[in-house]
Amino acid sequence: MSFILRRTETPDLERLGRSLADDPRQAARWILAAAGAGELEAQALLGQILLDGLGIQRDAVLARDWFEIAARKGHAMASNMLGRCCELGWGGPVDEVAAARHYCEAATRGLDWGMYNYANLLATGRGVERDEEQAFAWYRRAAAQGHAKSMNLVGRYYEEGRVVRADPQAAFECYRRSAEAGDFRGQFSYATVLIGLGRWDEARHWLCEALALGHLKFLRKACDELRRAAVAEVADIAEAYTRRCTELEATAC
């Protein structure tokens, strides 16, 4: 099958999605041809499949190059992913100043992930001067677009009264939306509020959801919180968190 692409053609994203799932190597060849023909979306996709090693040999250095090519043309997700490469040292040295710049570009282009990642750096003062008010503003903008992780963090600001006046009801609603949108941290945050309200069945449900989705670092922290709270009504779920941590630690060795 030929993968020569005319410059007048544009990538069919639905077709690419199916191909990446059904035949990653074939899809990778198609993406490579489209990227070489100058198609912006394909260039950003090529960076991603090179980073993931999906249908093509993994090459983080080359992935970073393609993200930069697409980012220079104004592709928001490519800017965000270039920021990730710079922040985490994928395909090159860690450069948090550059990461902040690329995240800011993605954020100002309206990408929720760019807003979230830029806010994380603003909140911690990495690569940019610390500014929690700006961080909160970017988290709110991302949350307004339905970004689940940002919803949880906006809830944290309202719960703790950081930057804004404490508002338990606003925090509750942010946690609920984050939980329902599938963020495991939001699910755990929502569950802890429900525990405080004595809504045991709902709390147990969301604790189980967070347990199923959470990674080891999160689960360790959640275990500590559940252990300190020592709530009898969820003691069995707290034990399940401990068992899951043990399982994940064993597989990590």
C-alpha positions as a Markdown table, in Angstrom:
| # | Residue | x | y | z |
|---|---|---|---|---|
| 1 | Met | 0.0 | 0.0 | 0.0 |
| 2 | Ser | 1.3 | 3.5 | -0.9 |
| 3 | Phe | 1.5 | 6.2 | 1.7 |
| 4 | Ile | 2.4 | 9.1 | -0.6 |
| 5 | Leu | 0.3 | 12.1 | 0.3 |
| 6 | Arg | -0.5 | 15.0 | -1.9 |
| 7 | Arg | -0.1 | 18.5 | -0.3 |
| 8 | Thr | -3.8 | 19.2 | -0.9 |
| 9 | Glu | -4.8 | 16.2 | 1.2 |
| 10 | Thr | -5.5 | 16.6 | 5.0 |
| 11 | Pro | -5.4 | 13.9 | 7.7 |
| 12 | Asp | -8.6 | 12.1 | 8.4 |
| 13 | Leu | -8.4 | 12.0 | 12.2 |
| 14 | Glu | -11.2 | 9.5 | 12.7 |
| 15 | Arg | -9.4 | 7.2 | 10.3 |
| 16 | Leu | -6.1 | 7.7 | 12.0 |
| 17 | Gly | -7.7 | 6.9 | 15.4 |
| 18 | Arg | -9.1 | 3.6 | 14.1 |
| 19 | Ser | -5.8 | 2.8 | 12.4 |
| 20 | Leu | -3.7 | 3.5 | 15.5 |
| 21 | Ala | -5.9 | 1.0 | 17.4 |
| 22 | Asp | -6.2 | -1.6 | 14.7 |
| 23 | Asp | -2.9 | -1.4 | 12.9 |
| 24 | Pro | -0.4 | 1.0 | 14.6 |
| 25 | Arg | 2.4 | 0.3 | 12.1 |
| 26 | Gln | 0.3 | 1.1 | 9.1 |
| 27 | Ala | -1.1 | 4.3 | 10.8 |
| 28 | Ala | 2.5 | 5.3 | 11.7 |
| 29 | Arg | 3.5 | 5.1 | 8.1 |
| 30 | Trp | 0.5 | 7.2 | 7.0 |
| 31 | Ile | 1.3 | 9.8 | 9.7 |
| 32 | Leu | 5.0 | 9.9 | 8.7 |
| 33 | Ala | 4.1 | 10.6 | 5.1 |
| 34 | Ala | 1.6 | 13.3 | 6.0 |
| 35 | Ala | 4.0 | 15.0 | 8.4 |
| 36 | Gly | 6.7 | 14.9 | 5.7 |
| 37 | Ala | 4.1 | 16.6 | 3.3 |
| 38 | Gly | 3.8 | 19.4 | 5.8 |
| 39 | Glu | 0.4 | 18.6 | 7.4 |
| 40 | Leu | 0.4 | 20.3 | 10.8 |
| 41 | Glu | -1.9 | 17.8 | 12.6 |
| 42 | Ala | 0.2 | 14.8 | 11.4 |
| 43 | Gln | 3.4 | 16.5 | 12.6 |
| 44 | Ala | 2.0 | 16.8 | 16.1 |
| 45 | Leu | 0.7 | 13.2 | 15.9 |
| 46 | Leu | 4.1 | 12.0 | 14.7 |
| 47 | Gly | 5.7 | 13.6 | 17.8 |
| 48 | Gln | 3.2 | 11.7 | 20.0 |
| 49 | Ile | 3.7 | 8.3 | 18.4 |
| 50 | Leu | 7.4 | 8.7 | 18.5 |
| 51 | Leu | 7.2 | 9.5 | 22.2 |
| 52 | Asp | 5.0 | 6.5 | 22.9 |
| 53 | Gly | 6.6 | 4.1 | 20.5 |
| 54 | Leu | 3.2 | 3.4 | 19.0 |
| 55 | Gly | 3.6 | 1.7 | 15.6 |
| 56 | Ile | 7.1 | 3.1 | 15.3 |
| 57 | Gln | 10.4 | 2.8 | 17.1 |
| 58 | Arg | 10.4 | 5.0 | 20.2 |
| 59 | Asp | 12.6 | 8.1 | 19.8 |
| 60 | Ala | 12.0 | 10.8 | 22.4 |
| 61 | Val | 14.6 | 13.1 | 20.7 |
| 62 | Leu | 12.9 | 13.0 | 17.4 |
| 63 | Ala | 9.5 | 13.3 | 19.1 |
| 64 | Arg | 10.7 | 16.6 | 20.7 |
| 65 | Asp | 11.8 | 17.9 | 17.3 |
| 66 | Trp | 8.4 | 17.2 | 15.7 |
| 67 | Phe | 6.6 | 18.8 | 18.6 |
| 68 | Glu | 8.8 | 21.9 | 18.1 |
| 69 | Ile | 8.0 | 22.0 | 14.4 |
| 70 | Ala | 4.3 | 21.8 | 15.0 |
| 71 | Ala | 4.4 | 24.2 | 17.9 |
| 72 | Arg | 6.1 | 26.8 | 15.8 |
| 73 | Lys | 3.2 | 26.7 | 13.4 |
| 74 | Gly | 0.8 | 27.3 | 16.2 |
| 75 | His | -0.4 | 23.8 | 17.2 |
| 76 | Ala | -1.6 | 24.1 | 20.8 |
| 77 | Met | -1.2 | 20.5 | 21.9 |
| 78 | Ala | 2.3 | 20.3 | 20.3 |
| 79 | Ser | 3.3 | 23.3 | 22.4 |
| 80 | Asn | 1.9 | 21.6 | 25.5 |
| 81 | Met | 3.8 | 18.4 | 24.7 |
| 82 | Leu | 7.0 | 20.3 | 24.0 |
| 83 | Gly | 6.5 | 21.8 | 27.4 |
| 84 | Arg | 6.2 | 18.3 | 28.9 |
| 85 | Cys | 9.4 | 17.3 | 27.1 |
| 86 | Cys | 11.2 | 20.3 | 28.6 |
| 87 | Glu | 9.7 | 19.8 | 32.1 |
| 88 | Leu | 10.5 | 16.1 | 32.3 |
| 89 | Gly | 13.6 | 15.8 | 30.2 |
| 90 | Trp | 12.1 | 13.7 | 27.5 |
| 91 | Gly | 14.4 | 13.7 | 24.5 |
| 92 | Gly | 16.7 | 16.4 | 25.9 |
| 93 | Pro | 17.7 | 18.3 | 29.0 |
| 94 | Val | 15.2 | 19.5 | 31.6 |
| 95 | Asp | 14.5 | 23.2 | 31.1 |
| 96 | Glu | 11.6 | 24.4 | 33.3 |
| 97 | Val | 11.9 | 28.0 | 31.9 |
| 98 | Ala | 11.3 | 26.7 | 28.4 |
| 99 | Ala | 8.5 | 24.4 | 29.7 |
| 100 | Ala | 6.7 | 27.4 | 31.3 |
| 101 | Arg | 7.0 | 29.3 | 28.0 |
| 102 | His | 5.6 | 26.5 | 25.9 |
| 103 | Tyr | 2.8 | 25.8 | 28.4 |
| 104 | Cys | 1.9 | 29.5 | 28.4 |
| 105 | Glu | 1.7 | 29.4 | 24.6 |
| 106 | Ala | -0.6 | 26.4 | 24.7 |
| 107 | Ala | -2.7 | 28.0 | 27.4 |
| 108 | Thr | -3.1 | 31.3 | 25.5 |
| 109 | Arg | -4.2 | 29.3 | 22.5 |
| 110 | Gly | -7.1 | 27.9 | 24.6 |
| 111 | Leu | -5.8 | 24.4 | 25.4 |
| 112 | Asp | -7.1 | 23.1 | 28.8 |
| 113 | Trp | -4.0 | 20.9 | 29.3 |
| 114 | Gly | -1.7 | 23.9 | 28.6 |
| 115 | Met | -3.7 | 25.9 | 31.2 |
| 116 | Tyr | -3.4 | 23.1 | 33.7 |
| 117 | Asn | 0.4 | 22.5 | 33.2 |
| 118 | Tyr | 1.2 | 26.2 | 33.2 |
| 119 | Ala | -0.8 | 26.7 | 36.4 |
| 120 | Asn | 1.1 | 23.9 | 38.0 |
| 121 | Leu | 4.4 | 25.7 | 37.4 |
| 122 | Leu | 3.0 | 29.1 | 38.5 |
| 123 | Ala | 1.7 | 27.5 | 41.7 |
| 124 | Thr | 5.1 | 26.0 | 42.5 |
| 125 | Gly | 7.4 | 28.6 | 41.1 |
| 126 | Arg | 9.1 | 26.3 | 38.7 |
| 127 | Gly | 10.5 | 27.9 | 35.6 |
| 128 | Val | 8.5 | 31.0 | 36.3 |
| 129 | Glu | 7.9 | 33.4 | 39.3 |
| 130 | Arg | 5.5 | 31.8 | 41.7 |
| 131 | Asp | 2.1 | 33.4 | 41.4 |
| 132 | Glu | -0.8 | 31.5 | 43.0 |
| 133 | Glu | -3.4 | 34.1 | 41.9 |
| 134 | Gln | -2.5 | 33.5 | 38.2 |
| 135 | Ala | -2.3 | 29.7 | 38.8 |
| 136 | Phe | -5.8 | 29.8 | 40.3 |
| 137 | Ala | -7.1 | 31.8 | 37.3 |
| 138 | Trp | -5.6 | 29.3 | 34.8 |
| 139 | Tyr | -7.0 | 26.3 | 36.8 |
| 140 | Arg | -10.4 | 28.0 | 36.7 |
| 141 | Arg | -10.3 | 28.6 | 33.0 |
| 142 | Ala | -9.3 | 24.9 | 32.4 |
| 143 | Ala | -12.0 | 23.7 | 34.8 |
| 144 | Ala | -14.6 | 25.8 | 32.9 |
| 145 | Gln | -13.7 | 23.8 | 29.8 |
| 146 | Gly | -14.3 | 20.5 | 31.7 |
| 147 | His | -10.7 | 19.7 | 32.6 |
| 148 | Ala | -11.2 | 17.2 | 35.5 |
| 149 | Lys | -7.8 | 17.6 | 37.2 |
| 150 | Ser | -8.2 | 21.4 | 37.2 |
| 151 | Met | -11.7 | 21.1 | 38.8 |
| 152 | Asn | -10.2 | 19.2 | 41.7 |
| 153 | Leu | -7.5 | 21.8 | 42.2 |
| 154 | Val | -10.0 | 24.7 | 42.1 |
| 155 | Gly | -11.9 | 22.8 | 44.7 |
| 156 | Arg | -8.8 | 22.6 | 46.8 |
| 157 | Tyr | -8.3 | 26.4 | 46.6 |
| 158 | Tyr | -11.9 | 26.9 | 47.8 |
| 159 | Glu | -11.6 | 24.3 | 50.6 |
| 160 | Glu | -8.4 | 25.8 | 51.9 |
| 161 | Gly | -9.2 | 29.4 | 51.3 |
| 162 | Arg | -6.1 | 30.0 | 49.3 |
| 163 | Val | -6.2 | 33.1 | 47.0 |
| 164 | Val | -10.0 | 33.1 | 47.4 |
| 165 | Arg | -12.2 | 33.2 | 50.4 |
| 166 | Ala | -13.0 | 29.7 | 51.7 |
| 167 | Asp | -16.2 | 28.4 | 50.3 |
| 168 | Pro | -17.0 | 24.8 | 51.3 |
| 169 | Gln | -20.0 | 24.6 | 49.0 |
| 170 | Ala | -18.0 | 25.7 | 46.0 |
| 171 | Ala | -15.3 | 23.2 | 46.9 |
| 172 | Phe | -17.9 | 20.4 | 47.2 |
| 173 | Glu | -19.3 | 21.2 | 43.7 |
| 174 | Cys | -15.8 | 21.3 | 42.1 |
| 175 | Tyr | -14.9 | 17.9 | 43.7 |
| 176 | Arg | -18.2 | 16.4 | 42.5 |
| 177 | Arg | -17.7 | 17.6 | 38.9 |
| 178 | Ser | -14.1 | 16.4 | 39.0 |
| 179 | Ala | -15.1 | 13.0 | 40.3 |
| 180 | Glu | -17.9 | 12.6 | 37.8 |
| 181 | Ala | -15.4 | 13.6 | 35.0 |
| 182 | Gly | -13.2 | 10.7 | 36.0 |
| 183 | Asp | -10.2 | 12.2 | 37.9 |
| 184 | Phe | -9.1 | 9.8 | 40.7 |
| 185 | Arg | -7.9 | 12.7 | 42.9 |
| 186 | Gly | -11.2 | 14.4 | 42.5 |
| 187 | Gln | -13.0 | 11.2 | 43.3 |
| 188 | Phe | -11.0 | 10.9 | 46.5 |
| 189 | Ser | -11.5 | 14.5 | 47.4 |
| 190 | Tyr | -15.2 | 14.2 | 46.9 |
| 191 | Ala | -15.3 | 11.0 | 49.0 |
| 192 | Thr | -13.6 | 12.7 | 51.9 |
| 193 | Val | -16.2 | 15.5 | 51.9 |
| 194 | Leu | -19.0 | 12.9 | 51.7 |
| 195 | Ile | -17.4 | 11.1 | 54.7 |
| 196 | Gly | -17.6 | 14.3 | 56.7 |
| 197 | Leu | -21.3 | 14.6 | 55.8 |
| 198 | Gly | -21.9 | 11.0 | 56.8 |
| 199 | Arg | -23.0 | 10.0 | 53.3 |
| 200 | Trp | -21.4 | 6.6 | 53.6 |
| 201 | Asp | -22.7 | 4.8 | 50.6 |
| 202 | Glu | -21.7 | 7.6 | 48.2 |
| 203 | Ala | -18.3 | 8.0 | 49.9 |
| 204 | Arg | -17.6 | 4.3 | 49.6 |
| 205 | His | -18.5 | 4.3 | 45.9 |
| 206 | Trp | -16.1 | 7.2 | 45.1 |
| 207 | Leu | -13.3 | 5.7 | 47.2 |
| 208 | Cys | -13.6 | 2.5 | 45.2 |
| 209 | Glu | -13.5 | 4.5 | 41.9 |
| 210 | Ala | -10.4 | 6.3 | 43.0 |
| 211 | Leu | -8.8 | 3.0 | 44.1 |
| 212 | Ala | -9.4 | 1.5 | 40.7 |
| 213 | Leu | -7.8 | 4.4 | 38.8 |
| 214 | Gly | -5.1 | 5.7 | 41.1 |
| 215 | His | -1.4 | 5.1 | 40.7 |
| 216 | Leu | 1.0 | 4.1 | 43.5 |
| 217 | Lys | 2.1 | 7.5 | 44.6 |
| 218 | Phe | -1.4 | 8.7 | 44.9 |
| 219 | Leu | -2.6 | 5.5 | 46.7 |
| 220 | Arg | 0.2 | 5.8 | 49.3 |
| 221 | Lys | -0.9 | 9.3 | 50.2 |
| 222 | Ala | -4.6 | 8.2 | 50.2 |
| 223 | Cys | -3.7 | 5.3 | 52.5 |
| 224 | Asp | -2.1 | 7.6 | 55.0 |
| 225 | Glu | -5.1 | 9.9 | 55.0 |
| 226 | Leu | -7.5 | 7.1 | 55.5 |
| 227 | Arg | -5.4 | 5.6 | 58.2 |
| 228 | Arg | -5.3 | 8.9 | 60.1 |
| 229 | Ala | -9.0 | 9.5 | 59.7 |
| 230 | Ala | -9.7 | 6.0 | 61.1 |
| 231 | Val | -13.4 | 6.0 | 60.0 |
| 232 | Ala | -15.0 | 2.7 | 60.9 |
| 233 | Glu | -17.6 | 2.9 | 58.1 |
| 234 | Val | -14.8 | 2.8 | 55.4 |
| 235 | Ala | -12.3 | 0.7 | 57.3 |
| 236 | Asp | -12.5 | -2.2 | 54.8 |
| 237 | Ile | -11.9 | 0.1 | 51.9 |
| 238 | Ala | -8.9 | 1.6 | 53.7 |
| 239 | Glu | -7.5 | -2.0 | 54.0 |
| 240 | Ala | -8.1 | -2.4 | 50.3 |
| 241 | Tyr | -6.0 | 0.6 | 49.6 |
| 242 | Thr | -3.2 | -0.9 | 51.7 |
| 243 | Arg | -3.4 | -4.2 | 49.8 |
| 244 | Arg | -3.4 | -2.4 | 46.4 |
| 245 | Cys | -0.3 | -0.4 | 47.4 |
| 246 | Thr | 1.4 | -3.7 | 48.4 |
| 247 | Glu | 0.5 | -5.2 | 45.0 |
| 248 | Leu | 1.8 | -2.3 | 43.0 |
| 249 | Glu | 5.0 | -2.1 | 45.1 |
| 250 | Ala | 5.7 | -5.8 | 44.4 |
| 251 | Thr | 5.2 | -5.4 | 40.6 |
| 252 | Ala | 7.5 | -2.3 | 40.6 |
| 253 | Cys | 10.4 | -4.3 | 42.0 |
